[in-house]
Amino acid sequence: MLMYLNGQIIREEEAVISPFDHGFMYGLGLFETFRTYNGHPFLLDDHFDRLHRGLDQMRIEKAPYDRQETARIIASLLDANNMDDAYFRWNVSAGNAPVGLRTSPYKNPNTMVFVKELPENGAREKKLHVLKQKRNTPEGPERLKSHHYLNSILGKYEMSPDQKGEGLFLTGRGHVAEGVVSNVFWRKGMNVYTPDPDCGILNGVTRQFVIRLARSKGFKVHEGHYMLNALLEADEAVITNSIQEIVAVSSVCERMFPGVRGELYEALTSLYGRASREKRLWSGKEWEER
């Protein structure tokens, strides 16, 4: 596979960074995962807005986001790898510095863009398995999509290799948080509930867009702190992320749900499919402004 590293497209086996990169030494790095639809990077503005806000917190300096240049890199990687569409991971790490913590800005970050093939047939339904591992609190004021991934990895380890589905984190106080790699929603009547970012969840780009879609279909969306029983008493549930899109929940614990037959799932997937085909849609805000 060919990838991008600091201005060049190279073979992945040629990619090298220094062990003194503080993204490696101290976890000072961020990434965004997104995909293309017919070559168009969906909700790219939203992904880069979140990336840049996180880089500001980490004091990693970067060039201003240039949509045209970023889109050119994405198109070049698709062409170089003979792919129509792909899974992208855009990664920025702090760059090289002496051993030891520092407070001064990082002025020469490393930028890496990885691509891989999209899954041929993603799951439309998944079981949720409540994890014993609790969702940790973020290192700063909000959870960043950072190199600090041990909590999620421990949650993944808890799932046995033959256990299908997604692990569901609760907070230390027992509130529903998020999946290992997903955000969670559930519906009761025309009310849709999702954990507040105060629960320590990643405020996913797809999560934010799905909230907009649900409201556009007349659902009232609530963000808050909810115990597991609130989810178990729901009419249906879904999980979301940028690669898997919207996946229906078939069960949580012993509670069965309607899965792909759910009213919310059907409404969201119809709208999401239509939106993802619009090449002019760069931000979720544009959906509301039309």
KEKE-3310 file (N, C-alpha, C; in steps of 0.2 Angstrom, whole numbers, plus 5000, padded with zeros to 4 digits):
npx = (5004:5002:5007:5005:5018:5024:5023:5026:5022:5024:5030:5023:5032:5043:5041:5047:5049:5057:5062:5062:5051:5039:5026:5027:5034:5027:5014:5009:4999:4987:4973:4962:4949:4941:4931:4929:4917:4913:4925:4924:4928:4920:4912:4923:4928:4923:4930:4943:4941:4939:4952:4961:4957:4961:4975:4978:4976:4987:4997:5003:5010:5003:5000:4987:4971:4969:4957:4957:4971:4971:4961:4967:4978:4971:4965:4976:4981:4971:4972:4985:4985:4976:4962:4945:4937:4941:4946:4952:4966:4971:4985:4993:5008:5018:5031:5050:5059:5070:5072:5061:5048:5040:5035:5035:5029:5027:5035:5037:5028:5025:5016:5006:4997:4987:4980:4967:4958:4940:4928:4920:4907:4899:4894:4876:4869:4873:4877:4877:4889:4890:4904:4916:4927:4929:4924:4937:4941:4944:4960:4961:4951:4941:4938:4950:4954:4966:4983:4982:4977:4974:4964:4953:4959:4960:4946:4943:4951:4944:4933:4930:4939:4930:4918:4905:4901:4900:4909:4903:4906:4903:4903:4913:4903:4893:4885:4879:4891:4900:4903:4917:4923:4914:4899:4884:4866:4849:4831:4815:4799:4796:4808:4825:4840:4856:4873:4880:4894:4900:4901:4913:4915:4920:4917:4910:4912:4903:4893:4889:4883:4873:4864:4860:4853:4843:4835:4831:4821:4811:4813:4816:4830:4840:4854:4863:4866:4864:4858:4861:4849:4840:4844:4841:4827:4823:4815:4823:4840:4855:4872:4886:4899:4912:4917:4909:4897:4880:4874:4863:4857:4855:4854:4856:4864:4852:4842:4832:4832:4824:4833:4838:4825:4820:4813:4820:4833:4830:4826:4837:4847:4842:4843:4857:4863:4859:4865:4878:4881:4882:4892:4896:4895:4903:4903:4894:4885:4881:4871:4860:4858:4853)
npy = (4994:5011:5026:5043:5054:5067:5076:5068:5054:5037:5020:5009:5002:5009:5020:5030:5036:5046:5038:5048:5056:5064:5060:5047:5044:5051:5050:5061:5065:5065:5059:5057:5047:5043:5041:5039:5043:5039:5045:5057:5065:5063:5074:5081:5094:5095:5084:5090:5101:5097:5090:5101:5108:5100:5099:5112:5111:5102:5110:5109:5115:5119:5120:5130:5123:5118:5115:5112:5107:5097:5088:5086:5078:5067:5062:5059:5048:5039:5037:5032:5020:5013:5014:5016:5021:5023:5019:5031:5036:5050:5056:5066:5069:5075:5077:5078:5079:5083:5071:5071:5081:5095:5112:5122:5126:5113:5114:5107:5095:5078:5072:5059:5049:5036:5023:5011:4996:4997:4988:4975:4971:4978:4975:4976:4974:4973:4965:4972:4972:4973:4980:4976:4984:5001:5016:5027:5044:5058:5065:5078:5093:5088:5073:5068:5062:5053:5047:5041:5026:5016:5013:5010:4999:4989:4987:4981:4970:4963:4957:4942:4932:4926:4932:4941:4957:4973:4981:4989:5003:5008:5022:5027:5029:5022:5026:5025:5026:5024:5014:5003:5008:5017:5028:5029:5028:5028:5025:5031:5031:5046:5052:5053:5047:5050:5048:5062:5072:5075:5063:5058:5053:5051:5065:5061:5064:5058:5055:5069:5072:5063:5067:5079:5074:5066:5076:5083:5074:5075:5070:5071:5076:5071:5074:5067:5061:5044:5030:5012:5005:5014:5013:4999:4999:5005:5008:5005:5004:5011:5011:5022:5026:5034:5025:5013:5018:5019:5007:4995:4990:4974:4967:4970:4965:4953:4959:4961:4969:4978:4979:4981:4984:4994:5010:5022:5018:5015:5028:5036:5029:5030:5044:5047:5039:5046:5059:5056:5054:5066:5076:5089:5091:5095:5098:5094:5105:5111:5103:5107:5120:5120)
npz = (5000:4996:5004:5012:5018:5026:5014:5003:4993:4997:4998:5010:5018:5017:5025:5038:5055:5068:5083:5093:5091:5098:5098:5098:5110:5120:5117:5110:5099:5086:5077:5063:5056:5041:5027:5009:4996:4981:4978:4985:5000:5014:5024:5027:5032:5045:5051:5050:5057:5070:5072:5071:5082:5093:5090:5094:5108:5111:5108:5096:5082:5066:5048:5041:5038:5022:5011:4997:4995:5004:4998:4986:4990:4995:4983:4976:4983:4982:4968:4966:4973:4965:4968:4970:4981:4999:5015:5026:5036:5044:5051:5063:5072:5086:5082:5082:5097:5111:5124:5137:5145:5138:5137:5127:5110:5097:5082:5070:5065:5062:5048:5043:5031:5030:5020:5017:5011:5010:5020:5012:5014:5026:5043:5046:5058:5075:5091:5107:5120:5137:5145:5158:5160:5163:5155:5154:5161:5151:5147:5146:5145:5136:5127:5116:5099:5100:5102:5114:5118:5126:5135:5127:5120:5131:5133:5121:5122:5132:5125:5119:5106:5097:5100:5093:5088:5097:5110:5125:5134:5151:5162:5176:5186:5181:5171:5154:5141:5128:5113:5110:5098:5093:5094:5103:5102:5107:5105:5111:5108:5100:5105:5105:5112:5118:5125:5134:5129:5141:5148:5145:5132:5115:5105:5091:5074:5065:5074:5078:5066:5064:5074:5069:5057:5063:5070:5059:5054:5063:5076:5093:5101:5114:5125:5138:5155:5157:5165:5163:5162:5155:5142:5140:5141:5130:5113:5102:5096:5090:5084:5079:5068:5058:5048:5048:5047:5051:5062:5066:5082:5088:5100:5118:5132:5138:5132:5118:5102:5088:5078:5061:5057:5064:5067:5069:5064:5050:5046:5048:5040:5027:5025:5028:5018:5007:5009:5009:4996:4990:4983:4986:4999:5013:5026:5041:5044:5033:5029:5037:5032:5020)
capx = (5000:5006:5004:5008:5022:5027:5024:5028:5019:5029:5028:5022:5038:5048:5039:5051:5050:5062:5060:5062:5045:5035:5020:5028:5037:5022:5007:5006:4997:4980:4971:4955:4947:4935:4931:4927:4911:4914:4931:4923:4929:4913:4912:4930:4928:4921:4935:4949:4940:4941:4959:4965:4956:4965:4982:4979:4977:4993:5003:5007:5008:5001:4998:4980:4968:4968:4953:4959:4977:4970:4958:4972:4982:4967:4964:4982:4982:4967:4975:4992:4983:4971:4956:4939:4936:4945:4947:4958:4968:4975:4988:4998:5011:5021:5038:5055:5061:5074:5069:5058:5042:5041:5029:5035:5026:5030:5034:5038:5025:5025:5010:5005:4990:4986:4974:4966:4952:4934:4925:4915:4900:4899:4888:4871:4867:4878:4875:4881:4891:4892:4911:4918:4931:4925:4927:4941:4940:4949:4966:4960:4944:4937:4941:4953:4955:4973:4987:4981:4971:4975:4957:4949:4962:4958:4940:4943:4954:4939:4929:4933:4940:4924:4912:4903:4898:4904:4909:4899:4908:4900:4907:4914:4897:4887:4881:4881:4896:4901:4906:4925:4925:4907:4895:4878:4860:4843:4825:4809:4794:4800:4813:4831:4844:4863:4877:4883:4901:4903:4902:4920:4915:4923:4911:4911:4909:4896:4888:4886:4879:4867:4860:4857:4848:4837:4831:4828:4816:4806:4815:4819:4837:4842:4861:4863:4869:4859:4860:4860:4842:4837:4845:4837:4820:4822:4812:4828:4846:4860:4879:4888:4906:4913:4918:4904:4891:4875:4873:4857:4859:4851:4853:4860:4863:4847:4836:4832:4829:4821:4838:4837:4818:4819:4810:4825:4838:4827:4826:4844:4851:4840:4846:4864:4865:4858:4870:4885:4882:4882:4900:4897:4894:4910:4902:4887:4882:4878:4864:4855:4858:4850)
capy = (5000:5018:5031:5049:5055:5074:5079:5063:5047:5032:5013:5009:4999:5015:5025:5030:5042:5045:5037:5054:5059:5064:5057:5040:5044:5053:5050:5068:5064:5065:5056:5057:5042:5045:5038:5043:5041:5041:5049:5063:5064:5065:5078:5082:5100:5093:5081:5094:5106:5093:5089:5107:5110:5095:5101:5118:5109:5099:5115:5106:5120:5116:5124:5131:5118:5120:5110:5110:5103:5090:5084:5083:5072:5061:5060:5056:5042:5034:5035:5028:5013:5010:5013:5021:5023:5020:5021:5035:5038:5056:5056:5071:5068:5081:5078:5076:5084:5079:5067:5075:5085:5102:5117:5126:5123:5109:5117:5102:5089:5073:5071:5053:5047:5029:5021:5004:4995:4997:4982:4974:4970:4979:4973:4980:4974:4971:4965:4976:4968:4978:4979:4977:4989:5007:5021:5032:5051:5061:5068:5086:5095:5084:5067:5069:5056:5054:5041:5037:5022:5010:5011:5006:4992:4985:4985:4976:4963:4960:4954:4936:4932:4923:4936:4946:4963:4979:4982:4995:5006:5013:5027:5024:5030:5017:5029:5023:5030:5023:5008:5004:5012:5019:5031:5025:5031:5024:5029:5029:5035:5051:5054:5050:5049:5049:5051:5069:5072:5075:5057:5056:5050:5055:5068:5059:5068:5055:5057:5075:5073:5059:5071:5084:5070:5064:5082:5085:5069:5076:5067:5076:5072:5073:5072:5067:5055:5039:5023:5006:5004:5018:5009:4993:5000:5009:5004:5002:5007:5011:5014:5025:5029:5036:5020:5008:5023:5018:5000:4994:4986:4968:4966:4972:4960:4949:4963:4961:4975:4977:4979:4985:4985:5000:5016:5027:5016:5016:5035:5038:5026:5033:5051:5046:5037:5052:5064:5054:5054:5073:5078:5096:5091:5095:5099:5093:5111:5112:5099:5112:5127:5120)
capz = (5000:4996:5009:5012:5024:5025:5007:4998:4993:4997:5000:5017:5021:5017:5030:5044:5059:5073:5090:5097:5090:5105:5097:5100:5116:5125:5115:5108:5092:5085:5070:5060:5051:5037:5020:5003:4993:4974:4978:4989:5007:5017:5031:5029:5035:5052:5054:5051:5063:5077:5072:5073:5089:5097:5090:5098:5115:5112:5106:5090:5076:5059:5043:5041:5034:5015:5008:4990:4995:5007:4994:4981:4993:4995:4977:4974:4986:4978:4961:4967:4975:4961:4972:4969:4988:5004:5022:5027:5043:5044:5058:5065:5078:5088:5079:5086:5102:5116:5129:5143:5144:5136:5136:5121:5104:5092:5076:5065:5066:5056:5045:5039:5029:5028:5017:5017:5008:5014:5021:5007:5017:5033:5047:5047:5065:5080:5098:5112:5126:5142:5147:5165:5159:5163:5151:5158:5160:5146:5150:5147:5146:5132:5124:5109:5095:5101:5102:5120:5116:5130:5138:5121:5119:5136:5132:5115:5125:5136:5120:5116:5098:5094:5102:5088:5091:5100:5117:5127:5140:5155:5166:5183:5189:5179:5165:5147:5138:5121:5111:5109:5092:5091:5098:5104:5102:5107:5104:5115:5105:5095:5108:5104:5118:5117:5131:5133:5129:5148:5150:5143:5126:5109:5101:5085:5068:5063:5080:5077:5059:5065:5078:5064:5053:5068:5071:5053:5053:5068:5082:5098:5103:5121:5127:5145:5158:5157:5167:5158:5161:5150:5135:5140:5141:5123:5108:5097:5097:5084:5085:5073:5067:5051:5043:5048:5047:5056:5063:5071:5088:5089:5107:5123:5137:5135:5129:5110:5099:5081:5073:5055:5056:5068:5064:5069:5059:5043:5044:5048:5035:5021:5025:5027:5011:5002:5010:5007:4989:4988:4983:4988:5006:5016:5033:5043:5045:5026:5029:5040:5029:5013)
cpx = (5004:5003:5008:5012:5026:5028:5025:5023:5024:5026:5028:5028:5044:5047:5044:5050:5054:5059:5059:5056:5041:5028:5021:5030:5032:5015:5004:5005:4990:4979:4964:4954:4941:4936:4928:4921:4912:4920:4930:4924:4924:4915:4919:4932:4927:4927:4941:4948:4941:4948:4963:4963:4960:4972:4983:4980:4984:4999:5007:5005:5007:5000:4990:4977:4966:4964:4955:4966:4975:4966:4962:4976:4978:4966:4970:4983:4977:4969:4981:4990:4978:4964:4951:4938:4940:4944:4953:4959:4973:4978:4993:5001:5016:5028:5043:5057:5066:5069:5067:5052:5044:5034:5029:5032:5030:5029:5035:5035:5026:5017:5010:4998:4990:4980:4973:4959:4946:4932:4920:4908:4900:4893:4882:4868:4873:4875:4880:4883:4894:4899:4911:4922:4927:4928:4931:4939:4945:4954:4965:4953:4939:4941:4944:4954:4963:4976:4986:4975:4971:4968:4953:4952:4960:4951:4939:4946:4949:4934:4933:4934:4934:4917:4911:4900:4902:4903:4906:4902:4903:4905:4908:4908:4891:4883:4884:4886:4896:4903:4914:4927:4918:4904:4888:4872:4854:4837:4819:4804:4798:4806:4820:4836:4852:4867:4880:4890:4904:4904:4909:4920:4919:4917:4912:4908:4903:4891:4885:4881:4873:4862:4856:4851:4842:4833:4828:4822:4811:4807:4817:4825:4839:4850:4861:4867:4864:4862:4858:4853:4838:4838:4841:4830:4818:4818:4817:4834:4850:4867:4881:4896:4907:4914:4912:4897:4886:4874:4868:4860:4853:4849:4858:4859:4858:4841:4837:4829:4827:4827:4837:4830:4816:4817:4816:4831:4836:4828:4833:4848:4849:4843:4853:4866:4864:4863:4877:4886:4883:4889:4901:4896:4900:4909:4895:4882:4878:4871:4858:4853:4855:4843)
cpy = (5006:5022:5038:5051:5062:5076:5074:5057:5042:5025:5013:5006:5004:5020:5024:5037:5041:5043:5042:5058:5059:5061:5049:5040:5046:5053:5057:5068:5063:5062:5057:5051:5044:5041:5042:5039:5043:5046:5055:5061:5067:5068:5080:5089:5099:5089:5085:5099:5103:5092:5095:5109:5106:5097:5107:5116:5106:5104:5112:5111:5116:5121:5125:5126:5121:5114:5107:5106:5097:5086:5082:5077:5066:5058:5056:5049:5037:5032:5031:5021:5010:5009:5018:5025:5020:5022:5025:5036:5044:5057:5062:5070:5074:5082:5077:5082:5080:5076:5072:5079:5092:5106:5121:5122:5118:5112:5113:5096:5084:5072:5064:5052:5040:5028:5013:5002:4995:4990:4981:4974:4971:4977:4978:4980:4971:4970:4970:4972:4973:4976:4980:4983:4996:5012:5026:5039:5053:5064:5075:5087:5091:5078:5069:5062:5056:5047:5037:5033:5016:5008:5007:4999:4987:4983:4980:4970:4959:4955:4947:4936:4930:4927:4941:4952:4969:4979:4989:4997:5009:5017:5024:5025:5026:5020:5026:5028:5029:5016:5009:5008:5015:5024:5028:5030:5026:5028:5026:5034:5039:5054:5050:5052:5046:5052:5058:5068:5073:5068:5054:5053:5054:5058:5067:5063:5065:5056:5063:5076:5069:5063:5076:5080:5068:5070:5084:5080:5070:5073:5072:5073:5075:5070:5073:5062:5050:5033:5018:5005:5008:5015:5003:4993:5004:5004:5001:5006:5007:5013:5017:5026:5030:5031:5015:5012:5021:5010:4999:4989:4980:4966:4969:4968:4954:4952:4963:4967:4974:4977:4984:4986:4991:5006:5021:5025:5017:5023:5038:5036:5029:5040:5051:5044:5042:5057:5062:5054:5061:5075:5085:5096:5090:5095:5097:5099:5113:5109:5104:5118:5126:5122)
cpz = (5000:5001:5008:5019:5022:5018:5002:4999:4992:4999:5007:5021:5021:5022:5037:5048:5065:5080:5095:5095:5096:5104:5099:5107:5122:5123:5112:5101:5091:5078:5069:5056:5048:5031:5015:5000:4985:4974:4982:4996:5011:5024:5032:5033:5043:5055:5055:5056:5069:5077:5074:5080:5094:5096:5094:5105:5116:5110:5100:5084:5070:5054:5043:5036:5027:5012:5001:4990:4998:5002:4988:4984:4993:4988:4974:4977:4983:4972:4962:4969:4971:4964:4970:4975:4993:5011:5023:5035:5042:5051:5058:5072:5079:5084:5084:5091:5107:5121:5135:5140:5143:5136:5130:5115:5100:5085:5070:5066:5060:5054:5041:5037:5027:5025:5017:5013:5013:5015:5015:5009:5024:5037:5048:5054:5069:5087:5102:5118:5131:5145:5155:5165:5159:5158:5155:5157:5155:5150:5151:5147:5141:5129:5117:5106:5095:5101:5109:5119:5120:5133:5133:5120:5124:5135:5126:5118:5129:5131:5118:5109:5094:5096:5097:5091:5093:5107:5119:5134:5144:5159:5172:5187:5187:5173:5158:5144:5130:5119:5111:5103:5089:5096:5098:5105:5103:5107:5108:5112:5100:5099:5107:5109:5116:5123:5129:5133:5136:5151:5148:5136:5121:5106:5094:5079:5066:5068:5079:5071:5060:5069:5073:5060:5057:5069:5065:5051:5059:5075:5087:5101:5110:5122:5134:5148:5160:5160:5162:5157:5156:5143:5135:5139:5134:5118:5103:5099:5091:5087:5078:5074:5059:5046:5042:5047:5052:5056:5068:5076:5088:5096:5112:5129:5135:5132:5121:5108:5091:5076:5067:5053:5060:5065:5063:5064:5052:5041:5043:5042:5028:5020:5024:5021:5006:5003:5008:5000:4986:4988:4985:4996:5010:5024:5035:5043:5038:5025:5031:5036:5022:5013)
residu = (MET:LEU:MET:TYR:LEU:ASN:GLY:GLN:ILE:ILE:ARG:GLU:GLU:GLU:ALA:VAL:ILE:SER:PRO:PHE:ASP:HIS:GLY:PHE:MET:TYR:GLY:LEU:GLY:LEU:PHE:GLU:THR:PHE:ARG:THR:TYR:ASN:GLY:HIS:PRO:PHE:LEU:LEU:ASP:ASP:HIS:PHE:ASP:ARG:LEU:HIS:ARG:GLY:LEU:ASP:GLN:MET:ARG:ILE:GLU:LYS:ALA:PRO:TYR:ASP:ARG:GLN:GLU:THR:ALA:ARG:ILE:ILE:ALA:SER:LEU:LEU:ASP:ALA:ASN:ASN:MET:ASP:ASP:ALA:TYR:PHE:ARG:TRP:ASN:VAL:SER:ALA:GLY:ASN:ALA:PRO:VAL:GLY:LEU:ARG:THR:SER:PRO:TYR:LYS:ASN:PRO:ASN:THR:MET:VAL:PHE:VAL:LYS:GLU:LEU:PRO:GLU:ASN:GLY:ALA:ARG:GLU:LYS:LYS:LEU:HIS:VAL:LEU:LYS:GLN:LYS:ARG:ASN:THR:PRO:GLU:GLY:PRO:GLU:ARG:LEU:LYS:SER:HIS:HIS:TYR:LEU:ASN:SER:ILE:LEU:GLY:LYS:TYR:GLU:MET:SER:PRO:ASP:GLN:LYS:GLY:GLU:GLY:LEU:PHE:LEU:THR:GLY:ARG:GLY:HIS:VAL:ALA:GLU:GLY:VAL:VAL:SER:ASN:VAL:PHE:TRP:ARG:LYS:GLY:MET:ASN:VAL:TYR:THR:PRO:ASP:PRO:ASP:CYS:GLY:ILE:LEU:ASN:GLY:VAL:THR:ARG:GLN:PHE:VAL:ILE:ARG:LEU:ALA:ARG:SER:LYS:GLY:PHE:LYS:VAL:HIS:GLU:GLY:HIS:TYR:MET:LEU:ASN:ALA:LEU:LEU:GLU:ALA:ASP:GLU:ALA:VAL:ILE:THR:ASN:SER:ILE:GLN:GLU:ILE:VAL:ALA:VAL:SER:SER:VAL:CYS:GLU:ARG:MET:PHE:PRO:GLY:VAL:ARG:GLY:GLU:LEU:TYR:GLU:ALA:LEU:THR:SER:LEU:TYR:GLY:ARG:ALA:SER:ARG:GLU:LYS:ARG:LEU:TRP:SER:GLY:LYS:GLU:TRP:GLU:GLU:ARG)
# end
